[in-house]
Amino acid sequence: MTAVTRFEDLIAWQEARILVQLAYKVTSEGTFAKDFEMRDQLRAAALSAMTNIAEGFDNESSVEFARFLGMARRSAVEVQSLCYAALDVNHLTEKDFQICYNQAKKTQAIIGGLKKAVLKNPHRPAKPSPIS
């Protein structure tokens, strides 16, 4: 198993990135594109999941990393809730709802697993020096 040295190596971050791509795709189409408040909220929640993982990874403390992962996980859950709202006002088709909701659920679950692993191993190794 290779060591994770960059946030980009984290599967949780990779899945959150896919969630951002989906959020932008579904909110750029049809009536969703014109509902600025809901569109922006869904995009912001997806972006928050992705960026909190990256920001937390840069912390020196496992406790702080876990705290940021908790925020990222909650942001993914927010996407799930917003998917229901978008479905209810006909901004999303059932198919697009399922795709977006399931990606948010997958992202949320992976972040949760990473958070548990981080808390189990409170002694994070020092990050390698960028200068060799």
Sequence and secondary structure as in RCSB ss.txt:
>XXXX:A:sequence
MTAVTRFEDLIAWQEARILVQLAYKVTSEGTFAKDFEMRDQLRAAALSAMTNIAEGFDNESSVEFARFLGMARRS
AVEVQSLCYAALDVNHLTEKDFQICYNQAKKTQAIIGGLKKAVLKNPHRPAKPSPIS
>XXXX:A:secstr
     SGGG HHHHHHHHHHHHHHHHHTSGGGGG HHHHHHHHHHHHHHHHHHHHHHT S HHHHHHHHHHHHHH
HHHHHHHHHHHHHTTSS HHHHHHHHHHHHHHHHHHHHHHHHHHH         S  
